[in-house]
Amino acid sequence: MKALNKISIVSLLLCLFLSACSGNVSSDKVLRVGIGQFAEHPSLDNCRQGFILGLREEGFENGKNIEYKIDNAQTDAGFAQQIYSNYVSNNMDMIVAIATPMAQSAYSLARDTNIPIIYTAITDPIKAELANEDGTPVGNITGTSDKLPVDEQLSLIHEMYPDAKKLGIIYTNSEVNSLSSIEEYKFYATKYGIDVVVVGINEASDISLACDRILDKVDVMTNITDNTVVASLPLLLEKANEKNIPVFGSEVEQVKMGCIACMGLDYLELGKQTGRMAAKVLRGEKKAKDINFETIENSSLYINKKVAEFLGYTFSEDILDRATEVFDTIE
């Protein structure tokens, strides 16, 4: 009987050792994850929801082995700093940043700690100084990029409006991701004989005046992944509709809201992809500093027939056949 007990104890110790070596999270530990979101709009909301779903698919269930603290900065950089200062002082097991300004704030405050940082919805991690030129992290931080398929978007715009010569973009001066997207739009636009007209803003209250300044100068508008502008998309759409100017979106939720079409992203899937990356870190399989950032795996064509009807546009059968989703309502 004593020999059996010794064997049982040895077996138990061996199992514990192997479990520790494998990086599995102890079943009795509830991991604390702080999620900071820059603005409240469908794109970033979907990112957050997708992230939690992605972790759930990997076995992390809220209230069982993981606990989330979720905060929204409401486009306020100062509030973003407060959010991450709180996460750091509470020594969270992981910090999550949704959108470029949040990731920059998170890294500035947690870079000297052992807390891993996972970001999502970052258009250009390299220009945001979150990754090196070769894609490797600058520190214990990694995540996913929502880099837009700009060439494909311009091709769609040219296909639908071949006579359009002026493309308008409103962006926030302080958002690095927006400046990166505009550079890419200007680079590819020449291929389609299109000039890019831009108007910068400093805060959401500037958008109404920016719309008035730009809509008389352009044939079409496109909406990039600028968080401040996206949060005020209903206002932009209202003013554009008054002048019968079509607005192209950058992801599916914007087309649901009233953009005519887009070659864009599904932020729910981007969030899930990010959640799968986070799971590797939480399980101890990899450290954030050893994982290169990833880009969204697929882009798709989304169109809104209700908006097209309002604008007097009829989609070709070819576009209808290629569309991943066709919407007949405006949300």
Summary of the structure (lengths in Angstrom):
residues: 331
radius of gyration: 22.7
end to end distance: 70.7
largest distance: 90.2
contacts: 1193
relative contact order: 0.15
helix: 47%
strand: 21%
